[in-house]
Amino acid sequence: MKKVRITAVRQTVYDDLMALYENPIEHTCDVRVGEQWISVDGQRPEGLCESAWESMRPFVEPLSRGEGNFYDGWMKDPMSAMISCNDGFRPFSFYIEALD
């Protein structure tokens, strides 16, 4: 199986939506732009947010098996994907790529 690198590339914050809908919370996401993890055998890397993992797992698992080309040519590199976590107020975008 291939290793898969997961890189946090960008976070978007929707202050207007948080003001309208979210109860104030003290602690949110620990992910930082540029942070990387390596998935081995399609498993969630230690330290990666479990909620973010659930969003990207359907892409990491096939990449770890050498499968790719999601949505028939969506990505320039067919052995990669760009996935966002499911936080509607401050989503992170992750670049996921199979390693040789």
Biopython code that builds the backbone (N, CA, C, O; Angstrom):
import numpy as np
from Bio.PDB.StructureBuilder import StructureBuilder

atoms = [
    (1, "MET", "N", (0.833, -1.191, 0.000)),
    (1, "MET", "CA", (0.000, 0.000, 0.000)),
    (1, "MET", "C", (0.872, 1.246, 0.000)),
    (1, "MET", "O", (1.991, 1.243, 0.512)),
    (2, "LYS", "N", (0.339, 2.302, -0.580)),
    (2, "LYS", "CA", (1.045, 3.576, -0.640)),
    (2, "LYS", "C", (0.791, 4.380, 0.629)),
    (2, "LYS", "O", (-0.263, 4.263, 1.256)),
    (3, "LYS", "N", (1.763, 5.186, 0.991)),
    (3, "LYS", "CA", (1.555, 6.178, 2.045)),
    (3, "LYS", "C", (0.864, 7.367, 1.393)),
    (3, "LYS", "O", (1.037, 7.621, 0.201)),
    (4, "VAL", "N", (0.084, 8.088, 2.178)),
    (4, "VAL", "CA", (-0.632, 9.255, 1.683)),
    (4, "VAL", "C", (-0.294, 10.443, 2.576)),
    (4, "VAL", "O", (-0.460, 10.393, 3.795)),
    (5, "ARG", "N", (0.186, 11.514, 1.940)),
    (5, "ARG", "CA", (0.501, 12.727, 2.694)),
    (5, "ARG", "C", (-0.728, 13.629, 2.698)),
    (5, "ARG", "O", (-1.390, 13.812, 1.676)),
    (6, "ILE", "N", (-1.016, 14.185, 3.866)),
    (6, "ILE", "CA", (-2.137, 15.095, 4.068)),
    (6, "ILE", "C", (-1.547, 16.424, 4.532)),
    (6, "ILE", "O", (-0.861, 16.482, 5.552)),
    (7, "THR", "N", (-1.817, 17.491, 3.778)),
    (7, "THR", "CA", (-1.272, 18.806, 4.104)),
    (7, "THR", "C", (-2.404, 19.800, 4.301)),
    (7, "THR", "O", (-3.275, 19.934, 3.442)),
    (8, "ALA", "N", (-2.391, 20.494, 5.426)),
    (8, "ALA", "CA", (-3.366, 21.564, 5.688)),
    (8, "ALA", "C", (-2.908, 22.789, 4.901)),
    (8, "ALA", "O", (-1.846, 23.347, 5.179)),
    (9, "VAL", "N", (-3.711, 23.211, 3.914)),
    (9, "VAL", "CA", (-3.264, 24.294, 3.039)),
    (9, "VAL", "C", (-3.955, 25.631, 3.286)),
    (9, "VAL", "O", (-3.369, 26.677, 3.009)),
    (10, "ARG", "N", (-5.170, 25.625, 3.793)),
    (10, "ARG", "CA", (-5.865, 26.897, 3.999)),
    (10, "ARG", "C", (-7.045, 26.715, 4.949)),
    (10, "ARG", "O", (-7.702, 25.674, 4.967)),
    (11, "GLN", "N", (-7.290, 27.753, 5.730)),
    (11, "GLN", "CA", (-8.485, 27.781, 6.568)),
    (11, "GLN", "C", (-9.286, 29.025, 6.212)),
    (11, "GLN", "O", (-8.738, 30.115, 6.044)),
    (12, "THR", "N", (-10.575, 28.836, 6.103)),
    (12, "THR", "CA", (-11.496, 29.946, 5.883)),
    (12, "THR", "C", (-12.328, 30.104, 7.146)),
    (12, "THR", "O", (-12.747, 29.119, 7.752)),
    (13, "VAL", "N", (-12.562, 31.349, 7.538)),
    (13, "VAL", "CA", (-13.343, 31.609, 8.742)),
    (13, "VAL", "C", (-14.521, 32.504, 8.363)),
    (13, "VAL", "O", (-14.350, 33.570, 7.773)),
    (14, "TYR", "N", (-15.702, 32.048, 8.713)),
    (14, "TYR", "CA", (-16.929, 32.784, 8.420)),
    (14, "TYR", "C", (-17.456, 33.427, 9.696)),
    (14, "TYR", "O", (-18.344, 32.888, 10.357)),
    (15, "ASP", "N", (-16.896, 34.589, 10.032)),
    (15, "ASP", "CA", (-17.294, 35.292, 11.255)),
    (15, "ASP", "C", (-18.774, 35.637, 11.259)),
    (15, "ASP", "O", (-19.424, 35.589, 12.304)),
    (16, "ASP", "N", (-19.310, 35.988, 10.089)),
    (16, "ASP", "CA", (-20.728, 36.356, 10.025)),
    (16, "ASP", "C", (-21.625, 35.175, 10.389)),
    (16, "ASP", "O", (-22.618, 35.344, 11.097)),
    (17, "LEU", "N", (-21.279, 33.979, 9.909)),
    (17, "LEU", "CA", (-22.077, 32.794, 10.240)),
    (17, "LEU", "C", (-21.921, 32.416, 11.706)),
    (17, "LEU", "O", (-22.884, 32.003, 12.351)),
    (18, "MET", "N", (-20.705, 32.557, 12.233)),
    (18, "MET", "CA", (-20.493, 32.260, 13.652)),
    (18, "MET", "C", (-21.328, 33.196, 14.510)),
    (18, "MET", "O", (-21.919, 32.762, 15.498)),
    (19, "ALA", "N", (-21.386, 34.480, 14.147)),
    (19, "ALA", "CA", (-22.163, 35.450, 14.919)),
    (19, "ALA", "C", (-23.652, 35.122, 14.884)),
    (19, "ALA", "O", (-24.361, 35.320, 15.871)),
    (20, "LEU", "N", (-24.114, 34.627, 13.763)),
    (20, "LEU", "CA", (-25.533, 34.310, 13.619)),
    (20, "LEU", "C", (-25.949, 33.007, 14.281)),
    (20, "LEU", "O", (-27.029, 32.926, 14.867)),
    (21, "TYR", "N", (-25.093, 31.971, 14.194)),
    (21, "TYR", "CA", (-25.546, 30.626, 14.528)),
    (21, "TYR", "C", (-24.774, 29.882, 15.605)),
    (21, "TYR", "O", (-25.308, 28.947, 16.201)),
    (22, "GLU", "N", (-23.544, 30.268, 15.867)),
    (22, "GLU", "CA", (-22.721, 29.459, 16.765)),
    (22, "GLU", "C", (-22.727, 30.016, 18.182)),
    (22, "GLU", "O", (-22.611, 31.224, 18.390)),
    (23, "ASN", "N", (-22.861, 29.127, 19.141)),
    (23, "ASN", "CA", (-22.661, 29.514, 20.529)),
    (23, "ASN", "C", (-21.169, 29.759, 20.736)),
    (23, "ASN", "O", (-20.345, 29.056, 20.152)),
    (24, "PRO", "N", (-20.814, 30.734, 21.548)),
    (24, "PRO", "CA", (-19.389, 30.989, 21.798)),
    (24, "PRO", "C", (-18.706, 29.751, 22.372)),
    (24, "PRO", "O", (-19.228, 29.106, 23.282)),
    (25, "ILE", "N", (-17.541, 29.430, 21.833)),
    (25, "ILE", "CA", (-16.743, 28.315, 22.344)),
    (25, "ILE", "C", (-15.306, 28.796, 22.510)),
    (25, "ILE", "O", (-14.833, 29.652, 21.763)),
    (26, "GLU", "N", (-14.628, 28.238, 23.491)),
    (26, "GLU", "CA", (-13.270, 28.669, 23.782)),
    (26, "GLU", "C", (-12.233, 27.980, 22.915)),
    (26, "GLU", "O", (-11.246, 28.602, 22.520)),
    (27, "HIS", "N", (-12.436, 26.719, 22.614)),
    (27, "HIS", "CA", (-11.422, 25.960, 21.879)),
    (27, "HIS", "C", (-12.023, 25.386, 20.606)),
    (27, "HIS", "O", (-13.064, 24.730, 20.635)),
    (28, "THR", "N", (-11.358, 25.641, 19.498)),
    (28, "THR", "CA", (-11.822, 25.055, 18.236)),
    (28, "THR", "C", (-10.738, 24.135, 17.690)),
    (28, "THR", "O", (-10.266, 23.246, 18.399)),
    (29, "CYS", "N", (-10.357, 24.329, 16.495)),
    (29, "CYS", "CA", (-9.438, 23.437, 15.785)),
    (29, "CYS", "C", (-7.977, 23.695, 16.151)),
    (29, "CYS", "O", (-7.564, 24.841, 16.325)),
    (30, "ASP", "N", (-7.201, 22.614, 16.267)),
    (30, "ASP", "CA", (-5.766, 22.723, 16.547)),
    (30, "ASP", "C", (-4.915, 22.683, 15.284)),
    (30, "ASP", "O", (-3.698, 22.850, 15.364)),
    (31, "VAL", "N", (-5.519, 22.467, 14.126)),
    (31, "VAL", "CA", (-4.776, 22.362, 12.872)),
    (31, "VAL", "C", (-4.187, 23.719, 12.502)),
    (31, "VAL", "O", (-4.803, 24.758, 12.739)),
    (32, "ARG", "N", (-3.003, 23.703, 11.925)),
    (32, "ARG", "CA", (-2.325, 24.916, 11.482)),
    (32, "ARG", "C", (-1.944, 24.766, 10.008)),
    (32, "ARG", "O", (-1.593, 23.677, 9.555)),
    (33, "VAL", "N", (-2.016, 25.870, 9.270)),
    (33, "VAL", "CA", (-1.623, 25.869, 7.856)),
    (33, "VAL", "C", (-0.188, 25.355, 7.740)),
    (33, "VAL", "O", (0.696, 25.766, 8.492)),
    (34, "GLY", "N", (0.024, 24.457, 6.793)),
    (34, "GLY", "CA", (1.348, 23.865, 6.560)),
    (34, "GLY", "C", (1.586, 22.573, 7.312)),
    (34, "GLY", "O", (2.532, 21.848, 7.004)),
    (35, "GLU", "N", (0.762, 22.275, 8.275)),
    (35, "GLU", "CA", (0.919, 21.040, 9.046)),
    (35, "GLU", "C", (0.703, 19.837, 8.126)),
    (35, "GLU", "O", (-0.148, 19.874, 7.237)),
    (36, "GLN", "N", (1.469, 18.782, 8.341)),
    (36, "GLN", "CA", (1.368, 17.578, 7.513)),
    (36, "GLN", "C", (1.284, 16.329, 8.366)),
    (36, "GLN", "O", (1.787, 16.272, 9.488)),
    (37, "TRP", "N", (0.625, 15.326, 7.791)),
    (37, "TRP", "CA", (0.513, 13.999, 8.392)),
    (37, "TRP", "C", (0.722, 12.983, 7.289)),
    (37, "TRP", "O", (0.509, 13.276, 6.113)),
    (38, "ILE", "N", (1.138, 11.786, 7.673)),
    (38, "ILE", "CA", (1.274, 10.673, 6.726)),
    (38, "ILE", "C", (0.332, 9.563, 7.167)),
    (38, "ILE", "O", (0.397, 9.079, 8.297)),
    (39, "SER", "N", (-0.543, 9.175, 6.252)),
    (39, "SER", "CA", (-1.421, 8.033, 6.491)),
    (39, "SER", "C", (-0.707, 6.781, 6.001)),
    (39, "SER", "O", (-0.240, 6.726, 4.863)),
    (40, "VAL", "N", (-0.627, 5.788, 6.860)),
    (40, "VAL", "CA", (-0.010, 4.504, 6.520)),
    (40, "VAL", "C", (-1.124, 3.461, 6.471)),
    (40, "VAL", "O", (-1.921, 3.344, 7.402)),
    (41, "ASP", "N", (-1.167, 2.718, 5.388)),
    (41, "ASP", "CA", (-2.190, 1.676, 5.204)),
    (41, "ASP", "C", (-3.614, 2.233, 5.262)),
    (41, "ASP", "O", (-4.539, 1.537, 5.680)),
    (42, "GLY", "N", (-3.787, 3.491, 4.841)),
    (42, "GLY", "CA", (-5.119, 4.080, 4.793)),
    (42, "GLY", "C", (-5.716, 4.402, 6.145)),
    (42, "GLY", "O", (-6.925, 4.604, 6.256)),
    (43, "GLN", "N", (-4.882, 4.455, 7.181)),
    (43, "GLN", "CA", (-5.362, 4.707, 8.540)),
    (43, "GLN", "C", (-5.214, 6.187, 8.911)),
    (43, "GLN", "O", (-4.372, 6.892, 8.355)),
    (44, "ARG", "N", (-6.029, 6.643, 9.845)),
    (44, "ARG", "CA", (-5.952, 8.024, 10.311)),
    (44, "ARG", "C", (-4.632, 8.244, 11.037)),
    (44, "ARG", "O", (-4.307, 7.513, 11.972)),
    (45, "PRO", "N", (-3.876, 9.242, 10.612)),
    (45, "PRO", "CA", (-2.620, 9.540, 11.300)),
    (45, "PRO", "C", (-2.871, 10.096, 12.693)),
    (45, "PRO", "O", (-3.846, 10.811, 12.925)),
    (46, "GLU", "N", (-1.986, 9.762, 13.607)),
    (46, "GLU", "CA", (-2.083, 10.281, 14.966)),
    (46, "GLU", "C", (-2.004, 11.800, 14.931)),
    (46, "GLU", "O", (-1.163, 12.370, 14.236)),
    (47, "GLY", "N", (-2.873, 12.444, 15.677)),
    (47, "GLY", "CA", (-2.865, 13.891, 15.770)),
    (47, "GLY", "C", (-3.756, 14.598, 14.761)),
    (47, "GLY", "O", (-3.955, 15.809, 14.853)),
    (48, "LEU", "N", (-4.290, 13.862, 13.808)),
    (48, "LEU", "CA", (-5.184, 14.474, 12.825)),
    (48, "LEU", "C", (-6.602, 14.485, 13.384)),
    (48, "LEU", "O", (-7.084, 13.477, 13.902)),
    (49, "CYS", "N", (-7.252, 15.615, 13.277)),
    (49, "CYS", "CA", (-8.623, 15.785, 13.763)),
    (49, "CYS", "C", (-9.531, 14.673, 13.233)),
    (49, "CYS", "O", (-9.576, 14.415, 12.031)),
    (50, "GLU", "N", (-10.243, 14.030, 14.136)),
    (50, "GLU", "CA", (-11.109, 12.916, 13.754)),
    (50, "GLU", "C", (-12.231, 13.361, 12.818)),
    (50, "GLU", "O", (-12.596, 12.632, 11.896)),
    (51, "SER", "N", (-12.769, 14.535, 13.047)),
    (51, "SER", "CA", (-13.830, 15.053, 12.191)),
    (51, "SER", "C", (-13.307, 15.325, 10.774)),
    (51, "SER", "O", (-13.969, 14.987, 9.793)),
    (52, "ALA", "N", (-12.129, 15.929, 10.669)),
    (52, "ALA", "CA", (-11.519, 16.163, 9.354)),
    (52, "ALA", "C", (-11.240, 14.827, 8.662)),
    (52, "ALA", "O", (-11.436, 14.693, 7.454)),
    (53, "TRP", "N", (-10.781, 13.847, 9.435)),
    (53, "TRP", "CA", (-10.496, 12.527, 8.879)),
    (53, "TRP", "C", (-11.735, 11.923, 8.225)),
    (53, "TRP", "O", (-11.647, 11.334, 7.148)),
    (54, "GLU", "N", (-12.866, 12.066, 8.863)),
    (54, "GLU", "CA", (-14.092, 11.486, 8.307)),
    (54, "GLU", "C", (-14.441, 12.109, 6.957)),
    (54, "GLU", "O", (-15.049, 11.449, 6.114)),
    (55, "SER", "N", (-14.068, 13.360, 6.742)),
    (55, "SER", "CA", (-14.311, 14.009, 5.454)),
    (55, "SER", "C", (-13.353, 13.503, 4.377)),
    (55, "SER", "O", (-13.735, 13.392, 3.212)),
    (56, "MET", "N", (-12.125, 13.198, 4.751)),
    (56, "MET", "CA", (-11.122, 12.829, 3.749)),
    (56, "MET", "C", (-10.906, 11.321, 3.609)),
    (56, "MET", "O", (-10.314, 10.877, 2.625)),
    (57, "ARG", "N", (-11.365, 10.541, 4.556)),
    (57, "ARG", "CA", (-11.140, 9.093, 4.526)),
    (57, "ARG", "C", (-11.581, 8.438, 3.214)),
    (57, "ARG", "O", (-10.871, 7.565, 2.714)),
    (58, "PRO", "N", (-12.743, 8.831, 2.628)),
    (58, "PRO", "CA", (-13.151, 8.190, 1.371)),
    (58, "PRO", "C", (-12.198, 8.454, 0.201)),
    (58, "PRO", "O", (-12.320, 7.824, -0.850)),
    (59, "PHE", "N", (-11.255, 9.378, 0.377)),
    (59, "PHE", "CA", (-10.256, 9.650, -0.648)),
    (59, "PHE", "C", (-8.901, 9.055, -0.267)),
    (59, "PHE", "O", (-8.175, 8.560, -1.129)),
    (60, "VAL", "N", (-8.563, 9.102, 1.008)),
    (60, "VAL", "CA", (-7.276, 8.572, 1.470)),
    (60, "VAL", "C", (-7.219, 7.061, 1.266)),
    (60, "VAL", "O", (-6.216, 6.541, 0.777)),
    (61, "GLU", "N", (-8.269, 6.362, 1.632)),
    (61, "GLU", "CA", (-8.251, 4.899, 1.517)),
    (61, "GLU", "C", (-8.012, 4.436, 0.081)),
    (61, "GLU", "O", (-7.150, 3.580, -0.120)),
    (62, "PRO", "N", (-8.724, 4.948, -0.935)),
    (62, "PRO", "CA", (-8.429, 4.520, -2.302)),
    (62, "PRO", "C", (-7.021, 4.922, -2.756)),
    (62, "PRO", "O", (-6.348, 4.148, -3.436)),
    (63, "LEU", "N", (-6.574, 6.125, -2.386)),
    (63, "LEU", "CA", (-5.217, 6.535, -2.765)),
    (63, "LEU", "C", (-4.183, 5.583, -2.179)),
    (63, "LEU", "O", (-3.188, 5.272, -2.834)),
    (64, "SER", "N", (-4.406, 5.119, -0.960)),
    (64, "SER", "CA", (-3.448, 4.202, -0.333)),
    (64, "SER", "C", (-3.391, 2.859, -1.067)),
    (64, "SER", "O", (-2.392, 2.144, -0.990)),
    (65, "ARG", "N", (-4.470, 2.525, -1.778)),
    (65, "ARG", "CA", (-4.511, 1.283, -2.567)),
    (65, "ARG", "C", (-4.031, 1.495, -3.999)),
    (65, "ARG", "O", (-4.067, 0.570, -4.810)),
    (66, "GLY", "N", (-3.582, 2.707, -4.311)),
    (66, "GLY", "CA", (-3.107, 2.996, -5.657)),
    (66, "GLY", "C", (-4.212, 3.404, -6.613)),
    (66, "GLY", "O", (-3.994, 3.489, -7.822)),
    (67, "GLU", "N", (-5.391, 3.654, -6.077)),
    (67, "GLU", "CA", (-6.515, 4.092, -6.906)),
    (67, "GLU", "C", (-6.585, 5.616, -6.870)),
    (67, "GLU", "O", (-6.140, 6.234, -5.903)),
    (68, "GLY", "N", (-7.134, 6.215, -7.902)),
    (68, "GLY", "CA", (-7.238, 7.668, -7.944)),
    (68, "GLY", "C", (-8.164, 8.095, -9.056)),
    (68, "GLY", "O", (-9.164, 7.434, -9.337)),
    (69, "ASN", "N", (-7.825, 9.212, -9.691)),
    (69, "ASN", "CA", (-8.616, 9.780, -10.774)),
    (69, "ASN", "C", (-10.076, 9.966, -10.364)),
    (69, "ASN", "O", (-10.997, 9.534, -11.058)),
    (70, "PHE", "N", (-10.258, 10.615, -9.225)),
    (70, "PHE", "CA", (-11.605, 10.864, -8.713)),
    (70, "PHE", "C", (-12.382, 11.765, -9.664)),
    (70, "PHE", "O", (-11.838, 12.719, -10.219)),
    (71, "TYR", "N", (-13.629, 11.457, -9.838)),
    (71, "TYR", "CA", (-14.539, 12.255, -10.660)),
    (71, "TYR", "C", (-14.012, 12.476, -12.073)),
    (71, "TYR", "O", (-14.207, 13.535, -12.670)),
    (72, "ASP", "N", (-13.337, 11.449, -12.595)),
    (72, "ASP", "CA", (-12.919, 11.426, -14.005)),
    (72, "ASP", "C", (-12.122, 12.659, -14.422)),
    (72, "ASP", "O", (-12.512, 13.382, -15.339)),
    (73, "GLY", "N", (-11.009, 12.886, -13.744)),
    (73, "GLY", "CA", (-10.104, 13.953, -14.144)),
    (73, "GLY", "C", (-10.237, 15.250, -13.369)),
    (73, "GLY", "O", (-9.811, 16.298, -13.853)),
    (74, "TRP", "N", (-10.810, 15.208, -12.195)),
    (74, "TRP", "CA", (-11.019, 16.389, -11.359)),
    (74, "TRP", "C", (-9.705, 17.094, -11.019)),
    (74, "TRP", "O", (-9.619, 18.318, -11.120)),
    (75, "MET", "N", (-8.689, 16.340, -10.622)),
    (75, "MET", "CA", (-7.423, 16.923, -10.174)),
    (75, "MET", "C", (-6.364, 16.831, -11.262)),
    (75, "MET", "O", (-6.357, 15.879, -12.043)),
    (76, "LYS", "N", (-5.460, 17.823, -11.319)),
    (76, "LYS", "CA", (-4.337, 17.781, -12.263)),
    (76, "LYS", "C", (-3.494, 16.537, -12.020)),
    (76, "LYS", "O", (-3.087, 15.857, -12.961)),
    (77, "ASP", "N", (-3.236, 16.246, -10.739)),
    (77, "ASP", "CA", (-2.557, 15.005, -10.363)),
    (77, "ASP", "C", (-3.644, 14.001, -9.995)),
    (77, "ASP", "O", (-4.294, 14.154, -8.960)),
    (78, "PRO", "N", (-3.854, 12.977, -10.821)),
    (78, "PRO", "CA", (-4.945, 12.039, -10.548)),
    (78, "PRO", "C", (-4.790, 11.245, -9.253)),
    (78, "PRO", "O", (-5.744, 10.620, -8.789)),
    (79, "MET", "N", (-3.603, 11.267, -8.675)),
    (79, "MET", "CA", (-3.376, 10.560, -7.416)),
    (79, "MET", "C", (-3.413, 11.538, -6.243)),
    (79, "MET", "O", (-2.622, 11.433, -5.305)),
    (80, "SER", "N", (-4.345, 12.490, -6.312)),
    (80, "SER", "CA", (-4.488, 13.485, -5.251)),
    (80, "SER", "C", (-5.944, 13.920, -5.140)),
    (80, "SER", "O", (-6.782, 13.574, -5.973)),
    (81, "ALA", "N", (-6.221, 14.691, -4.087)),
    (81, "ALA", "CA", (-7.558, 15.274, -3.887)),
    (81, "ALA", "C", (-7.411, 16.504, -2.999)),
    (81, "ALA", "O", (-6.480, 16.595, -2.199)),
    (82, "MET", "N", (-8.330, 17.442, -3.145)),
    (82, "MET", "CA", (-8.409, 18.608, -2.263)),
    (82, "MET", "C", (-9.733, 18.497, -1.525)),
    (82, "MET", "O", (-10.799, 18.562, -2.137)),
    (83, "ILE", "N", (-9.665, 18.331, -0.212)),
    (83, "ILE", "CA", (-10.839, 18.049, 0.599)),
    (83, "ILE", "C", (-10.909, 19.049, 1.745)),
    (83, "ILE", "O", (-9.881, 19.412, 2.317)),
    (84, "SER", "N", (-12.101, 19.488, 2.078)),
    (84, "SER", "CA", (-12.295, 20.370, 3.232)),
    (84, "SER", "C", (-12.946, 19.590, 4.363)),
    (84, "SER", "O", (-13.730, 18.670, 4.132)),
    (85, "CYS", "N", (-12.612, 19.967, 5.578)),
    (85, "CYS", "CA", (-13.270, 19.357, 6.721)),
    (85, "CYS", "C", (-14.714, 19.850, 6.781)),
    (85, "CYS", "O", (-15.103, 20.743, 6.030)),
    (86, "ASN", "N", (-15.484, 19.275, 7.659)),
    (86, "ASN", "CA", (-16.920, 19.568, 7.687)),
    (86, "ASN", "C", (-17.320, 20.654, 8.685)),
    (86, "ASN", "O", (-18.492, 20.746, 9.048)),
    (87, "ASP", "N", (-16.380, 21.470, 9.130)),
    (87, "ASP", "CA", (-16.702, 22.588, 10.017)),
    (87, "ASP", "C", (-17.259, 23.723, 9.159)),
    (87, "ASP", "O", (-16.512, 24.342, 8.400)),
    (88, "GLY", "N", (-18.534, 24.000, 9.265)),
    (88, "GLY", "CA", (-19.169, 25.015, 8.442)),
    (88, "GLY", "C", (-18.803, 26.440, 8.813)),
    (88, "GLY", "O", (-19.094, 27.361, 8.050)),
    (89, "PHE", "N", (-18.172, 26.649, 9.966)),
    (89, "PHE", "CA", (-17.792, 27.985, 10.402)),
    (89, "PHE", "C", (-16.333, 28.322, 10.119)),
    (89, "PHE", "O", (-16.009, 29.480, 9.856)),
    (90, "ARG", "N", (-15.448, 27.327, 10.168)),
    (90, "ARG", "CA", (-14.011, 27.562, 9.973)),
    (90, "ARG", "C", (-13.365, 26.360, 9.282)),
    (90, "ARG", "O", (-12.460, 25.740, 9.841)),
    (91, "PRO", "N", (-13.822, 26.025, 8.070)),
    (91, "PRO", "CA", (-13.303, 24.822, 7.398)),
    (91, "PRO", "C", (-11.840, 24.958, 6.989)),
    (91, "PRO", "O", (-11.377, 26.025, 6.586)),
    (92, "PHE", "N", (-11.140, 23.853, 7.104)),
    (92, "PHE", "CA", (-9.773, 23.736, 6.620)),
    (92, "PHE", "C", (-9.791, 22.970, 5.311)),
    (92, "PHE", "O", (-10.550, 22.013, 5.158)),
    (93, "SER", "N", (-8.960, 23.384, 4.367)),
    (93, "SER", "CA", (-8.771, 22.635, 3.120)),
    (93, "SER", "C", (-7.476, 21.846, 3.246)),
    (93, "SER", "O", (-6.452, 22.354, 3.704)),
    (94, "PHE", "N", (-7.553, 20.584, 2.824)),
    (94, "PHE", "CA", (-6.422, 19.667, 2.908)),
    (94, "PHE", "C", (-6.092, 19.133, 1.516)),
    (94, "PHE", "O", (-6.977, 18.702, 0.776)),
    (95, "TYR", "N", (-4.797, 19.169, 1.172)),
    (95, "TYR", "CA", (-4.337, 18.538, -0.061)),
    (95, "TYR", "C", (-3.861, 17.142, 0.311)),
    (95, "TYR", "O", (-3.023, 16.970, 1.197)),
    (96, "ILE", "N", (-4.401, 16.166, -0.370)),
    (96, "ILE", "CA", (-4.121, 14.760, -0.084)),
    (96, "ILE", "C", (-3.441, 14.159, -1.299)),
    (96, "ILE", "O", (-3.952, 14.281, -2.412)),
    (97, "GLU", "N", (-2.289, 13.507, -1.109)),
    (97, "GLU", "CA", (-1.548, 12.970, -2.253)),
    (97, "GLU", "C", (-0.899, 11.634, -1.915)),
    (97, "GLU", "O", (-0.325, 11.450, -0.841)),
    (98, "ALA", "N", (-1.006, 10.715, -2.857)),
    (98, "ALA", "CA", (-0.335, 9.428, -2.704)),
    (98, "ALA", "C", (1.167, 9.628, -2.904)),
    (98, "ALA", "O", (1.594, 10.381, -3.779)),
    (99, "LEU", "N", (1.951, 8.950, -2.091)),
    (99, "LEU", "CA", (3.413, 9.006, -2.217)),
    (99, "LEU", "C", (3.885, 7.719, -2.875)),
    (99, "LEU", "O", (3.285, 6.657, -2.708)),
    (100, "ASP", "N", (4.960, 7.837, -3.618)),
    (100, "ASP", "CA", (5.523, 6.644, -4.287)),
    (100, "ASP", "C", (6.190, 5.720, -3.311)),
    (100, "ASP", "O", (6.711, 4.677, -3.706)),
]
sb = StructureBuilder()
sb.init_structure("model")
sb.init_model(0)
sb.init_chain("A")
sb.init_seg("    ")
for serial, (resi, resn, name, xyz) in enumerate(atoms, 1):
    if name == "N":
        sb.init_residue(resn, " ", resi, " ")
    sb.init_atom(name, np.array(xyz, "f"), 0.0, 1.0, " ", f" {name:<3s}", serial, name[0])
structure = sb.get_structure()
